[in-house]
Amino acid sequence: MKTDRAEEHREGQVAKTIEHETAKMPSDWFLWAAGASMLASLMLRMNHKKEGSDFVGLWAPSLLLLGVYNKIVKVMGSDQTEQRPGFASRSY
């Protein structure tokens, strides 16, 4: 039974609250932040600060992944068992 399985795996209140708040952020913020971290990493590397460059450069993949998560939350939400206004019920 699809509904019973979905009920078992519902998100907690903390996750719902975080997703509700972060969905308000424009997705391109994450893209700009990732680009800025790559540029900062390049600048640090050019100034012979290899460790700092590596550290800042590693932020880009995390920021891009957060942007993808943000976009998924905006499009689909985390709980498909709850009907929200403006969202069509999806069955996979």
Buried (B, 14 or more C-beta within 10 A) or exposed (E): EEEEEEEEEBBEEEEBEBBEEBBEEEBEEBEEBBEBBBEBBEEBBEEEBEEBBEEBBEBBEEBBEBBEBBEEBBEEBBBBBEEEEEEEEEEE
